[in-house]
Amino acid sequence: MTRPLRLVRVTWGDAYHIAPGEWFDPDGVDLEPCACITIGMLVAESSTAVLVAHSVQEDGDVTGGFVIPKSNIVSIETLAGID
């Protein structure tokens, strides 16, 4: 593996689609983001987002990558360090 990784639990808020193609009463809509939890290896981070992947090969290639905007993140908890 080319870099040390952390197994993390990211708690974050996501957008969601309301009643696709159907009429609805906007007064009954919960305006809080959808609460999400993503668990995986933290493989990259910028000033605006993190990249979490569920699988990493020995050469450092990843699959199952998920980019989460930092503005949506509530918390990042380190579950384990991986050498």
C-alpha positions in Angstrom: 0.0 0.0 0.0 1.4 3.4 -0.9 0.0 5.4 2.0 -1.2 4.9 5.6 -5.0 4.8 5.7 -7.6 5.3 8.4 -10.8 3.3 8.7 -13.4 6.0 9.4 -17.1 6.5 10.2 -18.4 9.6 8.5 -21.7 11.1 9.8 -23.1 13.5 7.3 -26.3 15.1 6.0 -27.5 14.5 2.4 -30.1 16.0 0.1 -33.1 13.9 -0.7 -35.8 13.9 -3.4 -39.4 14.4 -2.2 -42.3 12.4 -3.8 -40.9 12.2 -7.3 -43.6 13.0 -9.9 -46.3 13.4 -7.2 -48.0 16.4 -5.7 -47.3 17.1 -2.0 -48.0 19.6 0.7 -44.8 21.6 1.3 -45.9 22.4 4.9 -45.4 18.7 5.7 -41.9 18.4 4.5 -39.0 17.8 7.0 -36.4 20.4 6.0 -33.5 18.6 7.8 -31.0 16.8 5.7 -31.2 13.0 5.5 -28.8 11.6 8.1 -26.2 9.3 6.6 -23.3 7.2 7.9 -20.5 6.0 5.6 -17.8 3.6 6.8 -14.6 3.0 4.8 -11.0 4.0 4.3 -10.2 7.7 4.2 -8.0 7.8 1.1 -8.0 11.5 0.2 -9.0 14.9 1.6 -9.1 18.4 0.2 -10.2 21.7 1.7 -13.8 21.0 0.5 -14.3 17.2 0.5 -13.2 13.8 1.6 -12.9 10.6 -0.4 -13.9 7.4 1.4 -13.5 4.0 -0.3 -14.7 0.6 0.7 -11.9 -1.5 -0.9 -8.2 -0.7 -1.4 -5.6 -2.9 -3.3 -2.0 -3.3 -2.1 -0.9 -0.9 -4.9 -3.2 1.8 -3.6 -5.9 1.6 -6.2 -9.4 1.9 -4.7 -13.0 0.9 -5.6 -16.3 2.0 -4.1 -15.2 5.6 -3.8 -17.5 8.1 -2.3 -16.9 11.9 -2.3 -18.5 13.7 0.6 -18.5 17.5 0.8 -17.0 18.8 4.0 -19.9 21.2 4.4 -22.2 18.2 4.8 -20.1 16.4 7.4 -21.2 16.3 11.0 -18.3 14.2 12.3 -15.5 11.9 11.2 -14.5 9.2 13.7 -11.4 7.1 13.3 -12.2 3.4 13.9 -8.7 2.1 13.1 -5.4 2.9 11.6 -4.2 0.8 8.6 -0.6 0.5 7.6 
